[in-house]
Amino acid sequence: MAHQYEHPIPTQPTRTAADALGRFVDPEDLVCPECGEQVRCEPPGYWVVAWGLPAAGFSHQDASALCVARSTGRPAEPVEIGR
């Protein structure tokens, strides 16, 4: 007998804003919003566990974490530059 759950367990990962728009974002167009440096699509070479966050998927070219966002006090998320 199968059980019916009130709230099904999600089986797909969360969609990004670009996915929701149905468009591809070129990794070459992503920069750190705080310093403007182009990011690389790899986790940082080190990660501060005290932040209490999962390791980021992006880092600076030198493998350091993206700059701390002034608004949140946490590492920033990359932004797309307009060309």
mmCIF file of the N, C-alpha and C atoms, coordinates in Angstrom:
data_MODEL
# 
_entry.id   MODEL 
# 
loop_
_atom_site.group_PDB 
_atom_site.id 
_atom_site.type_symbol 
_atom_site.label_atom_id 
_atom_site.label_alt_id 
_atom_site.label_comp_id 
_atom_site.label_asym_id 
_atom_site.label_entity_id 
_atom_site.label_seq_id 
_atom_site.pdbx_PDB_ins_code 
_atom_site.Cartn_x 
_atom_site.Cartn_y 
_atom_site.Cartn_z 
_atom_site.occupancy 
_atom_site.B_iso_or_equiv 
_atom_site.pdbx_formal_charge 
_atom_site.auth_seq_id 
_atom_site.auth_comp_id 
_atom_site.auth_asym_id 
_atom_site.auth_atom_id 
_atom_site.pdbx_PDB_model_num 
ATOM 1   N N  . MET A 1 1  ? 0.842  -1.179 0.000   1.00 0.00 ? 1  MET A N  1 
ATOM 2   C CA . MET A 1 1  ? 0.000  0.000  0.000   1.00 0.00 ? 1  MET A CA 1 
ATOM 3   C C  . MET A 1 1  ? 0.890  1.245  0.000   1.00 0.00 ? 1  MET A C  1 
ATOM 4   N N  . ALA A 1 2  ? 0.705  2.095  -0.944  1.00 0.00 ? 2  ALA A N  1 
ATOM 5   C CA . ALA A 1 2  ? 1.508  3.320  -1.067  1.00 0.00 ? 2  ALA A CA 1 
ATOM 6   C C  . ALA A 1 2  ? 0.977  4.388  -0.121  1.00 0.00 ? 2  ALA A C  1 
ATOM 7   N N  . HIS A 1 3  ? 1.883  5.134  0.457   1.00 0.00 ? 3  HIS A N  1 
ATOM 8   C CA . HIS A 1 3  ? 1.508  6.225  1.355   1.00 0.00 ? 3  HIS A CA 1 
ATOM 9   C C  . HIS A 1 3  ? 1.448  7.525  0.574   1.00 0.00 ? 3  HIS A C  1 
ATOM 10  N N  . GLN A 1 4  ? 0.455  8.299  0.851   1.00 0.00 ? 4  GLN A N  1 
ATOM 11  C CA . GLN A 1 4  ? 0.328  9.620  0.236   1.00 0.00 ? 4  GLN A CA 1 
ATOM 12  C C  . GLN A 1 4  ? 0.877  10.654 1.203   1.00 0.00 ? 4  GLN A C  1 
ATOM 13  N N  . TYR A 1 5  ? 1.858  11.422 0.766   1.00 0.00 ? 5  TYR A N  1 
ATOM 14  C CA . TYR A 1 5  ? 2.435  12.453 1.606   1.00 0.00 ? 5  TYR A CA 1 
ATOM 15  C C  . TYR A 1 5  ? 1.759  13.774 1.322   1.00 0.00 ? 5  TYR A C  1 
ATOM 16  N N  . GLU A 1 6  ? 1.553  14.525 2.373   1.00 0.00 ? 6  GLU A N  1 
ATOM 17  C CA . GLU A 1 6  ? 0.935  15.836 2.233   1.00 0.00 ? 6  GLU A CA 1 
ATOM 18  C C  . GLU A 1 6  ? 1.814  16.768 1.396   1.00 0.00 ? 6  GLU A C  1 
ATOM 19  N N  . HIS A 1 7  ? 3.138  16.689 1.631   1.00 0.00 ? 7  HIS A N  1 
ATOM 20  C CA . HIS A 1 7  ? 4.093  17.504 0.890   1.00 0.00 ? 7  HIS A CA 1 
ATOM 21  C C  . HIS A 1 7  ? 5.118  16.575 0.262   1.00 0.00 ? 7  HIS A C  1 
ATOM 22  N N  . PRO A 1 8  ? 5.113  16.429 -1.053  1.00 0.00 ? 8  PRO A N  1 
ATOM 23  C CA . PRO A 1 8  ? 6.071  15.521 -1.680  1.00 0.00 ? 8  PRO A CA 1 
ATOM 24  C C  . PRO A 1 8  ? 7.506  16.012 -1.486  1.00 0.00 ? 8  PRO A C  1 
ATOM 25  N N  . ILE A 1 9  ? 8.424  15.072 -1.418  1.00 0.00 ? 9  ILE A N  1 
ATOM 26  C CA . ILE A 1 9  ? 9.832  15.405 -1.282  1.00 0.00 ? 9  ILE A CA 1 
ATOM 27  C C  . ILE A 1 9  ? 10.342 15.861 -2.652  1.00 0.00 ? 9  ILE A C  1 
ATOM 28  N N  . PRO A 1 10 ? 10.982 17.050 -2.714  1.00 0.00 ? 10 PRO A N  1 
ATOM 29  C CA . PRO A 1 10 ? 11.469 17.514 -4.007  1.00 0.00 ? 10 PRO A CA 1 
ATOM 30  C C  . PRO A 1 10 ? 12.563 16.596 -4.543  1.00 0.00 ? 10 PRO A C  1 
ATOM 31  N N  . THR A 1 11 ? 12.531 16.331 -5.815  1.00 0.00 ? 11 THR A N  1 
ATOM 32  C CA . THR A 1 11 ? 13.516 15.443 -6.427  1.00 0.00 ? 11 THR A CA 1 
ATOM 33  C C  . THR A 1 11 ? 14.425 16.175 -7.395  1.00 0.00 ? 11 THR A C  1 
ATOM 34  N N  . GLN A 1 12 ? 14.170 17.441 -7.656  1.00 0.00 ? 12 GLN A N  1 
ATOM 35  C CA . GLN A 1 12 ? 14.995 18.210 -8.572  1.00 0.00 ? 12 GLN A CA 1 
ATOM 36  C C  . GLN A 1 12 ? 15.701 19.317 -7.809  1.00 0.00 ? 12 GLN A C  1 
ATOM 37  N N  . PRO A 1 13 ? 16.921 19.668 -8.245  1.00 0.00 ? 13 PRO A N  1 
ATOM 38  C CA . PRO A 1 13 ? 17.623 20.760 -7.576  1.00 0.00 ? 13 PRO A CA 1 
ATOM 39  C C  . PRO A 1 13 ? 16.922 22.091 -7.815  1.00 0.00 ? 13 PRO A C  1 
ATOM 40  N N  . THR A 1 14 ? 17.206 23.038 -6.950  1.00 0.00 ? 14 THR A N  1 
ATOM 41  C CA . THR A 1 14 ? 16.653 24.380 -7.091  1.00 0.00 ? 14 THR A CA 1 
ATOM 42  C C  . THR A 1 14 ? 17.105 24.992 -8.408  1.00 0.00 ? 14 THR A C  1 
ATOM 43  N N  . ARG A 1 15 ? 16.218 25.692 -9.069  1.00 0.00 ? 15 ARG A N  1 
ATOM 44  C CA . ARG A 1 15 ? 16.553 26.323 -10.349 1.00 0.00 ? 15 ARG A CA 1 
ATOM 45  C C  . ARG A 1 15 ? 17.135 27.702 -10.091 1.00 0.00 ? 15 ARG A C  1 
ATOM 46  N N  . THR A 1 16 ? 18.117 28.056 -10.891 1.00 0.00 ? 16 THR A N  1 
ATOM 47  C CA . THR A 1 16 ? 18.708 29.389 -10.777 1.00 0.00 ? 16 THR A CA 1 
ATOM 48  C C  . THR A 1 16 ? 17.847 30.386 -11.536 1.00 0.00 ? 16 THR A C  1 
ATOM 49  N N  . ALA A 1 17 ? 18.116 31.663 -11.345 1.00 0.00 ? 17 ALA A N  1 
ATOM 50  C CA . ALA A 1 17 ? 17.369 32.706 -12.042 1.00 0.00 ? 17 ALA A CA 1 
ATOM 51  C C  . ALA A 1 17 ? 17.514 32.552 -13.549 1.00 0.00 ? 17 ALA A C  1 
ATOM 52  N N  . ALA A 1 18 ? 18.717 32.206 -13.999 1.00 0.00 ? 18 ALA A N  1 
ATOM 53  C CA . ALA A 1 18 ? 18.934 32.025 -15.442 1.00 0.00 ? 18 ALA A CA 1 
ATOM 54  C C  . ALA A 1 18 ? 18.106 30.856 -15.966 1.00 0.00 ? 18 ALA A C  1 
ATOM 55  N N  . ASP A 1 19 ? 18.023 29.756 -15.181 1.00 0.00 ? 19 ASP A N  1 
ATOM 56  C CA . ASP A 1 19 ? 17.202 28.621 -15.584 1.00 0.00 ? 19 ASP A CA 1 
ATOM 57  C C  . ASP A 1 19 ? 15.744 29.037 -15.701 1.00 0.00 ? 19 ASP A C  1 
ATOM 58  N N  . ALA A 1 20 ? 15.273 29.816 -14.726 1.00 0.00 ? 20 ALA A N  1 
ATOM 59  C CA . ALA A 1 20 ? 13.879 30.246 -14.713 1.00 0.00 ? 20 ALA A CA 1 
ATOM 60  C C  . ALA A 1 20 ? 13.559 31.081 -15.942 1.00 0.00 ? 20 ALA A C  1 
ATOM 61  N N  . LEU A 1 21 ? 14.545 31.836 -16.406 1.00 0.00 ? 21 LEU A N  1 
ATOM 62  C CA . LEU A 1 21 ? 14.345 32.658 -17.602 1.00 0.00 ? 21 LEU A CA 1 
ATOM 63  C C  . LEU A 1 21 ? 14.532 31.848 -18.881 1.00 0.00 ? 21 LEU A C  1 
ATOM 64  N N  . GLY A 1 22 ? 15.052 30.629 -18.743 1.00 0.00 ? 22 GLY A N  1 
ATOM 65  C CA . GLY A 1 22 ? 15.253 29.780 -19.896 1.00 0.00 ? 22 GLY A CA 1 
ATOM 66  C C  . GLY A 1 22 ? 16.389 30.238 -20.785 1.00 0.00 ? 22 GLY A C  1 
ATOM 67  N N  . ARG A 1 23 ? 17.425 30.829 -20.180 1.00 0.00 ? 23 ARG A N  1 
ATOM 68  C CA . ARG A 1 23 ? 18.548 31.286 -20.986 1.00 0.00 ? 23 ARG A CA 1 
ATOM 69  C C  . ARG A 1 23 ? 19.859 30.854 -20.350 1.00 0.00 ? 23 ARG A C  1 
ATOM 70  N N  . PHE A 1 24 ? 20.887 30.805 -21.162 1.00 0.00 ? 24 PHE A N  1 
ATOM 71  C CA . PHE A 1 24 ? 22.222 30.414 -20.736 1.00 0.00 ? 24 PHE A CA 1 
ATOM 72  C C  . PHE A 1 24 ? 23.011 31.653 -20.350 1.00 0.00 ? 24 PHE A C  1 
ATOM 73  N N  . VAL A 1 25 ? 23.728 31.592 -19.227 1.00 0.00 ? 25 VAL A N  1 
ATOM 74  C CA . VAL A 1 25 ? 24.614 32.674 -18.824 1.00 0.00 ? 25 VAL A CA 1 
ATOM 75  C C  . VAL A 1 25 ? 26.039 32.198 -19.066 1.00 0.00 ? 25 VAL A C  1 
ATOM 76  N N  . ASP A 1 26 ? 26.766 32.905 -19.904 1.00 0.00 ? 26 ASP A N  1 
ATOM 77  C CA . ASP A 1 26 ? 28.146 32.558 -20.213 1.00 0.00 ? 26 ASP A CA 1 
ATOM 78  C C  . ASP A 1 26 ? 29.001 32.805 -18.973 1.00 0.00 ? 26 ASP A C  1 
ATOM 79  N N  . PRO A 1 27 ? 29.729 31.796 -18.494 1.00 0.00 ? 27 PRO A N  1 
ATOM 80  C CA . PRO A 1 27 ? 30.579 31.995 -17.319 1.00 0.00 ? 27 PRO A CA 1 
ATOM 81  C C  . PRO A 1 27 ? 31.574 33.137 -17.482 1.00 0.00 ? 27 PRO A C  1 
ATOM 82  N N  . GLU A 1 28 ? 31.948 33.458 -18.710 1.00 0.00 ? 28 GLU A N  1 
ATOM 83  C CA . GLU A 1 28 ? 32.867 34.572 -18.972 1.00 0.00 ? 28 GLU A CA 1 
ATOM 84  C C  . GLU A 1 28 ? 32.242 35.913 -18.605 1.00 0.00 ? 28 GLU A C  1 
ATOM 85  N N  . ASP A 1 29 ? 30.912 35.952 -18.472 1.00 0.00 ? 29 ASP A N  1 
ATOM 86  C CA . ASP A 1 29 ? 30.199 37.194 -18.160 1.00 0.00 ? 29 ASP A CA 1 
ATOM 87  C C  . ASP A 1 29 ? 29.903 37.358 -16.672 1.00 0.00 ? 29 ASP A C  1 
ATOM 88  N N  . LEU A 1 30 ? 30.452 36.486 -15.822 1.00 0.00 ? 30 LEU A N  1 
ATOM 89  C CA . LEU A 1 30 ? 30.182 36.569 -14.390 1.00 0.00 ? 30 LEU A CA 1 
ATOM 90  C C  . LEU A 1 30 ? 31.343 37.246 -13.664 1.00 0.00 ? 30 LEU A C  1 
ATOM 91  N N  . VAL A 1 31 ? 31.006 38.201 -12.798 1.00 0.00 ? 31 VAL A N  1 
ATOM 92  C CA . VAL A 1 31 ? 32.014 38.922 -12.023 1.00 0.00 ? 31 VAL A CA 1 
ATOM 93  C C  . VAL A 1 31 ? 31.603 38.981 -10.558 1.00 0.00 ? 31 VAL A C  1 
ATOM 94  N N  . CYS A 1 32 ? 32.581 39.251 -9.712  1.00 0.00 ? 32 CYS A N  1 
ATOM 95  C CA . CYS A 1 32 ? 32.313 39.484 -8.291  1.00 0.00 ? 32 CYS A CA 1 
ATOM 96  C C  . CYS A 1 32 ? 31.677 40.871 -8.192  1.00 0.00 ? 32 CYS A C  1 
ATOM 97  N N  . PRO A 1 33 ? 30.516 41.003 -7.564  1.00 0.00 ? 33 PRO A N  1 
ATOM 98  C CA . PRO A 1 33 ? 29.840 42.299 -7.518  1.00 0.00 ? 33 PRO A CA 1 
ATOM 99  C C  . PRO A 1 33 ? 30.552 43.340 -6.658  1.00 0.00 ? 33 PRO A C  1 
ATOM 100 N N  . GLU A 1 34 ? 31.436 42.898 -5.778  1.00 0.00 ? 34 GLU A N  1 
ATOM 101 C CA . GLU A 1 34 ? 32.116 43.834 -4.891  1.00 0.00 ? 34 GLU A CA 1 
ATOM 102 C C  . GLU A 1 34 ? 33.390 44.407 -5.502  1.00 0.00 ? 34 GLU A C  1 
ATOM 103 N N  . CYS A 1 35 ? 34.196 43.565 -6.179  1.00 0.00 ? 35 CYS A N  1 
ATOM 104 C CA . CYS A 1 35 ? 35.467 44.055 -6.730  1.00 0.00 ? 35 CYS A CA 1 
ATOM 105 C C  . CYS A 1 35 ? 35.493 44.106 -8.254  1.00 0.00 ? 35 CYS A C  1 
ATOM 106 N N  . GLY A 1 36 ? 34.532 43.439 -8.907  1.00 0.00 ? 36 GLY A N  1 
ATOM 107 C CA . GLY A 1 36 ? 34.454 43.472 -10.371 1.00 0.00 ? 36 GLY A CA 1 
ATOM 108 C C  . GLY A 1 36 ? 35.356 42.479 -11.074 1.00 0.00 ? 36 GLY A C  1 
ATOM 109 N N  . GLU A 1 37 ? 36.082 41.651 -10.321 1.00 0.00 ? 37 GLU A N  1 
ATOM 110 C CA . GLU A 1 37 ? 36.965 40.661 -10.938 1.00 0.00 ? 37 GLU A CA 1 
ATOM 111 C C  . GLU A 1 37 ? 36.147 39.527 -11.539 1.00 0.00 ? 37 GLU A C  1 
ATOM 112 N N  . GLN A 1 38 ? 36.583 39.049 -12.710 1.00 0.00 ? 38 GLN A N  1 
ATOM 113 C CA . GLN A 1 38 ? 35.920 37.915 -13.336 1.00 0.00 ? 38 GLN A CA 1 
ATOM 114 C C  . GLN A 1 38 ? 36.063 36.709 -12.419 1.00 0.00 ? 38 GLN A C  1 
ATOM 115 N N  . VAL A 1 39 ? 35.003 35.915 -12.291 1.00 0.00 ? 39 VAL A N  1 
ATOM 116 C CA . VAL A 1 39 ? 35.031 34.748 -11.416 1.00 0.00 ? 39 VAL A CA 1 
ATOM 117 C C  . VAL A 1 39 ? 35.368 33.505 -12.212 1.00 0.00 ? 39 VAL A C  1 
ATOM 118 N N  . ARG A 1 40 ? 35.749 32.477 -11.489 1.00 0.00 ? 40 ARG A N  1 
ATOM 119 C CA . ARG A 1 40 ? 35.938 31.160 -12.114 1.00 0.00 ? 40 ARG A CA 1 
ATOM 120 C C  . ARG A 1 40 ? 34.849 30.254 -11.555 1.00 0.00 ? 40 ARG A C  1 
ATOM 121 N N  . CYS A 1 41 ? 34.412 29.309 -12.340 1.00 0.00 ? 41 CYS A N  1 
ATOM 122 C CA . CYS A 1 41 ? 33.291 28.437 -11.973 1.00 0.00 ? 41 CYS A CA 1 
ATOM 123 C C  . CYS A 1 41 ? 33.786 27.221 -11.204 1.00 0.00 ? 41 CYS A C  1 
ATOM 124 N N  . GLU A 1 42 ? 34.510 27.488 -10.116 1.00 0.00 ? 42 GLU A N  1 
ATOM 125 C CA . GLU A 1 42 ? 35.016 26.435 -9.240  1.00 0.00 ? 42 GLU A CA 1 
ATOM 126 C C  . GLU A 1 42 ? 34.913 26.925 -7.802  1.00 0.00 ? 42 GLU A C  1 
ATOM 127 N N  . PRO A 1 43 ? 34.740 26.004 -6.867  1.00 0.00 ? 43 PRO A N  1 
ATOM 128 C CA . PRO A 1 43 ? 34.688 26.419 -5.456  1.00 0.00 ? 43 PRO A CA 1 
ATOM 129 C C  . PRO A 1 43 ? 36.001 27.065 -5.035  1.00 0.00 ? 43 PRO A C  1 
ATOM 130 N N  . PRO A 1 44 ? 35.974 27.880 -3.992  1.00 0.00 ? 44 PRO A N  1 
ATOM 131 C CA . PRO A 1 44 ? 37.215 28.467 -3.485  1.00 0.00 ? 44 PRO A CA 1 
ATOM 132 C C  . PRO A 1 44 ? 38.181 27.381 -3.007  1.00 0.00 ? 44 PRO A C  1 
ATOM 133 N N  . GLY A 1 45 ? 39.456 27.718 -3.005  1.00 0.00 ? 45 GLY A N  1 
ATOM 134 C CA . GLY A 1 45 ? 40.464 26.774 -2.527  1.00 0.00 ? 45 GLY A CA 1 
ATOM 135 C C  . GLY A 1 45 ? 40.357 26.529 -1.034  1.00 0.00 ? 45 GLY A C  1 
ATOM 136 N N  . TYR A 1 46 ? 39.729 27.435 -0.314  1.00 0.00 ? 46 TYR A N  1 
ATOM 137 C CA . TYR A 1 46 ? 39.465 27.278 1.118   1.00 0.00 ? 46 TYR A CA 1 
ATOM 138 C C  . TYR A 1 46 ? 38.100 27.885 1.406   1.00 0.00 ? 46 TYR A C  1 
ATOM 139 N N  . TRP A 1 47 ? 37.508 27.478 2.499   1.00 0.00 ? 47 TRP A N  1 
ATOM 140 C CA . TRP A 1 47 ? 36.171 27.968 2.839   1.00 0.00 ? 47 TRP A CA 1 
ATOM 141 C C  . TRP A 1 47 ? 36.082 28.098 4.349   1.00 0.00 ? 47 TRP A C  1 
ATOM 142 N N  . VAL A 1 48 ? 35.601 29.219 4.844   1.00 0.00 ? 48 VAL A N  1 
ATOM 143 C CA . VAL A 1 48 ? 35.495 29.456 6.275   1.00 0.00 ? 48 VAL A CA 1 
ATOM 144 C C  . VAL A 1 48 ? 34.233 28.771 6.793   1.00 0.00 ? 48 VAL A C  1 
ATOM 145 N N  . VAL A 1 49 ? 34.424 27.712 7.571   1.00 0.00 ? 49 VAL A N  1 
ATOM 146 C CA . VAL A 1 49 ? 33.302 26.936 8.088   1.00 0.00 ? 49 VAL A CA 1 
ATOM 147 C C  . VAL A 1 49 ? 32.427 27.794 9.000   1.00 0.00 ? 49 VAL A C  1 
ATOM 148 N N  . ALA A 1 50 ? 33.009 28.783 9.641   1.00 0.00 ? 50 ALA A N  1 
ATOM 149 C CA . ALA A 1 50 ? 32.260 29.640 10.563  1.00 0.00 ? 50 ALA A CA 1 
ATOM 150 C C  . ALA A 1 50 ? 31.123 30.388 9.868   1.00 0.00 ? 50 ALA A C  1 
ATOM 151 N N  . TRP A 1 51 ? 31.181 30.526 8.551   1.00 0.00 ? 51 TRP A N  1 
ATOM 152 C CA . TRP A 1 51 ? 30.101 31.198 7.831   1.00 0.00 ? 51 TRP A CA 1 
ATOM 153 C C  . TRP A 1 51 ? 28.813 30.390 7.917   1.00 0.00 ? 51 TRP A C  1 
ATOM 154 N N  . GLY A 1 52 ? 28.950 29.091 8.166   1.00 0.00 ? 52 GLY A N  1 
ATOM 155 C CA . GLY A 1 52 ? 27.770 28.242 8.287   1.00 0.00 ? 52 GLY A CA 1 
ATOM 156 C C  . GLY A 1 52 ? 27.038 28.041 6.974   1.00 0.00 ? 52 GLY A C  1 
ATOM 157 N N  . LEU A 1 53 ? 27.728 28.195 5.877   1.00 0.00 ? 53 LEU A N  1 
ATOM 158 C CA . LEU A 1 53 ? 27.129 28.068 4.548   1.00 0.00 ? 53 LEU A CA 1 
ATOM 159 C C  . LEU A 1 53 ? 27.810 26.942 3.786   1.00 0.00 ? 53 LEU A C  1 
ATOM 160 N N  . PRO A 1 54 ? 27.105 26.315 2.854   1.00 0.00 ? 54 PRO A N  1 
ATOM 161 C CA . PRO A 1 54 ? 27.781 25.341 1.997   1.00 0.00 ? 54 PRO A CA 1 
ATOM 162 C C  . PRO A 1 54 ? 28.813 26.061 1.140   1.00 0.00 ? 54 PRO A C  1 
ATOM 163 N N  . ALA A 1 55 ? 29.850 25.380 0.758   1.00 0.00 ? 55 ALA A N  1 
ATOM 164 C CA . ALA A 1 55 ? 30.902 25.987 -0.068  1.00 0.00 ? 55 ALA A CA 1 
ATOM 165 C C  . ALA A 1 55 ? 30.311 26.555 -1.348  1.00 0.00 ? 55 ALA A C  1 
ATOM 166 N N  . ALA A 1 56 ? 30.789 27.707 -1.721  1.00 0.00 ? 56 ALA A N  1 
ATOM 167 C CA . ALA A 1 56 ? 30.299 28.387 -2.923  1.00 0.00 ? 56 ALA A CA 1 
ATOM 168 C C  . ALA A 1 56 ? 30.738 27.648 -4.185  1.00 0.00 ? 56 ALA A C  1 
ATOM 169 N N  . GLY A 1 57 ? 30.043 27.884 -5.266  1.00 0.00 ? 57 GLY A N  1 
ATOM 170 C CA . GLY A 1 57 ? 30.383 27.270 -6.541  1.00 0.00 ? 57 GLY A CA 1 
ATOM 171 C C  . GLY A 1 57 ? 31.262 28.158 -7.406  1.00 0.00 ? 57 GLY A C  1 
ATOM 172 N N  . PHE A 1 58 ? 31.571 29.361 -6.913  1.00 0.00 ? 58 PHE A N  1 
ATOM 173 C CA . PHE A 1 58 ? 32.375 30.315 -7.678  1.00 0.00 ? 58 PHE A CA 1 
ATOM 174 C C  . PHE A 1 58 ? 33.471 30.881 -6.796  1.00 0.00 ? 58 PHE A C  1 
ATOM 175 N N  . SER A 1 59 ? 34.547 31.328 -7.422  1.00 0.00 ? 59 SER A N  1 
ATOM 176 C CA . SER A 1 59 ? 35.649 31.937 -6.678  1.00 0.00 ? 59 SER A CA 1 
ATOM 177 C C  . SER A 1 59 ? 36.366 32.939 -7.584  1.00 0.00 ? 59 SER A C  1 
ATOM 178 N N  . HIS A 1 60 ? 37.275 33.720 -6.969  1.00 0.00 ? 60 HIS A N  1 
ATOM 179 C CA . HIS A 1 60 ? 38.122 34.627 -7.748  1.00 0.00 ? 60 HIS A CA 1 
ATOM 180 C C  . HIS A 1 60 ? 39.128 33.803 -8.549  1.00 0.00 ? 60 HIS A C  1 
ATOM 181 N N  . GLN A 1 61 ? 39.830 34.431 -9.470  1.00 0.00 ? 61 GLN A N  1 
ATOM 182 C CA . GLN A 1 61 ? 40.811 33.746 -10.297 1.00 0.00 ? 61 GLN A CA 1 
ATOM 183 C C  . GLN A 1 61 ? 41.938 33.127 -9.469  1.00 0.00 ? 61 GLN A C  1 
ATOM 184 N N  . ASP A 1 62 ? 42.230 33.698 -8.281  1.00 0.00 ? 62 ASP A N  1 
ATOM 185 C CA . ASP A 1 62 ? 43.293 33.146 -7.424  1.00 0.00 ? 62 ASP A CA 1 
ATOM 186 C C  . ASP A 1 62 ? 42.764 32.077 -6.466  1.00 0.00 ? 62 ASP A C  1 
ATOM 187 N N  . ALA A 1 63 ? 41.552 31.610 -6.674  1.00 0.00 ? 63 ALA A N  1 
ATOM 188 C CA . ALA A 1 63 ? 40.887 30.558 -5.892  1.00 0.00 ? 63 ALA A CA 1 
ATOM 189 C C  . ALA A 1 63 ? 40.412 31.032 -4.522  1.00 0.00 ? 63 ALA A C  1 
ATOM 190 N N  . SER A 1 64 ? 40.439 32.347 -4.259  1.00 0.00 ? 64 SER A N  1 
ATOM 191 C CA . SER A 1 64 ? 39.900 32.854 -3.004  1.00 0.00 ? 64 SER A CA 1 
ATOM 192 C C  . SER A 1 64 ? 38.384 32.994 -3.123  1.00 0.00 ? 64 SER A C  1 
ATOM 193 N N  . ALA A 1 65 ? 37.709 32.974 -1.981  1.00 0.00 ? 65 ALA A N  1 
ATOM 194 C CA . ALA A 1 65 ? 36.255 33.151 -1.977  1.00 0.00 ? 65 ALA A CA 1 
ATOM 195 C C  . ALA A 1 65 ? 35.921 34.543 -2.512  1.00 0.00 ? 65 ALA A C  1 
ATOM 196 N N  . LEU A 1 66 ? 34.722 34.693 -3.072  1.00 0.00 ? 66 LEU A N  1 
ATOM 197 C CA . LEU A 1 66 ? 34.302 36.012 -3.536  1.00 0.00 ? 66 LEU A CA 1 
ATOM 198 C C  . LEU A 1 66 ? 34.247 36.965 -2.350  1.00 0.00 ? 66 LEU A C  1 
ATOM 199 N N  . CYS A 1 67 ? 34.356 38.252 -2.632  1.00 0.00 ? 67 CYS A N  1 
ATOM 200 C CA . CYS A 1 67 ? 34.377 39.275 -1.587  1.00 0.00 ? 67 CYS A CA 1 
ATOM 201 C C  . CYS A 1 67 ? 33.124 39.197 -0.717  1.00 0.00 ? 67 CYS A C  1 
ATOM 202 N N  . VAL A 1 68 ? 33.260 39.650 0.502   1.00 0.00 ? 68 VAL A N  1 
ATOM 203 C CA . VAL A 1 68 ? 32.121 39.690 1.417   1.00 0.00 ? 68 VAL A CA 1 
ATOM 204 C C  . VAL A 1 68 ? 31.208 40.839 0.987   1.00 0.00 ? 68 VAL A C  1 
ATOM 205 N N  . ALA A 1 69 ? 29.938 40.537 0.801   1.00 0.00 ? 69 ALA A N  1 
ATOM 206 C CA . ALA A 1 69 ? 28.956 41.551 0.394   1.00 0.00 ? 69 ALA A CA 1 
ATOM 207 C C  . ALA A 1 69 ? 28.707 42.501 1.562   1.00 0.00 ? 69 ALA A C  1 
ATOM 208 N N  . ARG A 1 70 ? 28.746 43.783 1.294   1.00 0.00 ? 70 ARG A N  1 
ATOM 209 C CA . ARG A 1 70 ? 28.517 44.775 2.343   1.00 0.00 ? 70 ARG A CA 1 
ATOM 210 C C  . ARG A 1 70 ? 27.112 44.661 2.926   1.00 0.00 ? 70 ARG A C  1 
ATOM 211 N N  . SER A 1 71 ? 26.158 44.284 2.109   1.00 0.00 ? 71 SER A N  1 
ATOM 212 C CA . SER A 1 71 ? 24.762 44.231 2.561   1.00 0.00 ? 71 SER A CA 1 
ATOM 213 C C  . SER A 1 71 ? 24.453 43.035 3.459   1.00 0.00 ? 71 SER A C  1 
ATOM 214 N N  . THR A 1 72 ? 25.174 41.923 3.280   1.00 0.00 ? 72 THR A N  1 
ATOM 215 C CA . THR A 1 72 ? 24.853 40.707 4.039   1.00 0.00 ? 72 THR A CA 1 
ATOM 216 C C  . THR A 1 72 ? 25.947 40.259 4.991   1.00 0.00 ? 72 THR A C  1 
ATOM 217 N N  . GLY A 1 73 ? 27.178 40.698 4.752   1.00 0.00 ? 73 GLY A N  1 
ATOM 218 C CA . GLY A 1 73 ? 28.293 40.231 5.567   1.00 0.00 ? 73 GLY A CA 1 
ATOM 219 C C  . GLY A 1 73 ? 28.724 38.819 5.226   1.00 0.00 ? 73 GLY A C  1 
ATOM 220 N N  . ARG A 1 74 ? 28.242 38.296 4.117   1.00 0.00 ? 74 ARG A N  1 
ATOM 221 C CA . ARG A 1 74 ? 28.579 36.946 3.657   1.00 0.00 ? 74 ARG A CA 1 
ATOM 222 C C  . ARG A 1 74 ? 29.206 37.034 2.275   1.00 0.00 ? 74 ARG A C  1 
ATOM 223 N N  . PRO A 1 75 ? 29.881 35.975 1.844   1.00 0.00 ? 75 PRO A N  1 
ATOM 224 C CA . PRO A 1 75 ? 30.467 35.998 0.505   1.00 0.00 ? 75 PRO A CA 1 
ATOM 225 C C  . PRO A 1 75 ? 29.392 36.288 -0.548  1.00 0.00 ? 75 PRO A C  1 
ATOM 226 N N  . ALA A 1 76 ? 29.740 37.132 -1.488  1.00 0.00 ? 76 ALA A N  1 
ATOM 227 C CA . ALA A 1 76 ? 28.801 37.560 -2.527  1.00 0.00 ? 76 ALA A CA 1 
ATOM 228 C C  . ALA A 1 76 ? 28.527 36.446 -3.530  1.00 0.00 ? 76 ALA A C  1 
ATOM 229 N N  . GLU A 1 77 ? 27.436 36.587 -4.245  1.00 0.00 ? 77 GLU A N  1 
ATOM 230 C CA . GLU A 1 77 ? 27.114 35.732 -5.386  1.00 0.00 ? 77 GLU A CA 1 
ATOM 231 C C  . GLU A 1 77 ? 27.540 36.483 -6.639  1.00 0.00 ? 77 GLU A C  1 
ATOM 232 N N  . PRO A 1 78 ? 28.075 35.790 -7.647  1.00 0.00 ? 78 PRO A N  1 
ATOM 233 C CA . PRO A 1 78 ? 28.498 36.496 -8.854  1.00 0.00 ? 78 PRO A CA 1 
ATOM 234 C C  . PRO A 1 78 ? 27.312 37.121 -9.574  1.00 0.00 ? 78 PRO A C  1 
ATOM 235 N N  . VAL A 1 79 ? 27.603 38.178 -10.321 1.00 0.00 ? 79 VAL A N  1 
ATOM 236 C CA . VAL A 1 79 ? 26.573 38.847 -11.120 1.00 0.00 ? 79 VAL A CA 1 
ATOM 237 C C  . VAL A 1 79 ? 27.011 38.847 -12.568 1.00 0.00 ? 79 VAL A C  1 
ATOM 238 N N  . GLU A 1 80 ? 26.046 38.924 -13.443 1.00 0.00 ? 80 GLU A N  1 
ATOM 239 C CA . GLU A 1 80 ? 26.308 38.949 -14.889 1.00 0.00 ? 80 GLU A CA 1 
ATOM 240 C C  . GLU A 1 80 ? 26.577 40.394 -15.315 1.00 0.00 ? 80 GLU A C  1 
ATOM 241 N N  . ILE A 1 81 ? 27.637 40.574 -16.099 1.00 0.00 ? 81 ILE A N  1 
ATOM 242 C CA . ILE A 1 81 ? 27.946 41.893 -16.604 1.00 0.00 ? 81 ILE A CA 1 
ATOM 243 C C  . ILE A 1 81 ? 27.176 42.117 -17.893 1.00 0.00 ? 81 ILE A C  1 
ATOM 244 N N  . GLY A 1 82 ? 26.763 43.335 -18.122 1.00 0.00 ? 82 GLY A N  1 
ATOM 245 C CA . GLY A 1 82 ? 26.054 43.659 -19.365 1.00 0.00 ? 82 GLY A CA 1 
ATOM 246 C C  . GLY A 1 82 ? 27.046 43.995 -20.462 1.00 0.00 ? 82 GLY A C  1 
ATOM 247 N N  . ARG A 1 83 ? 26.851 43.384 -21.592 1.00 0.00 ? 83 ARG A N  1 
ATOM 248 C CA . ARG A 1 83 ? 27.747 43.664 -22.736 1.00 0.00 ? 83 ARG A CA 1 
ATOM 249 C C  . ARG A 1 83 ? 26.976 44.310 -23.831 1.00 0.00 ? 83 ARG A C  1 
# 
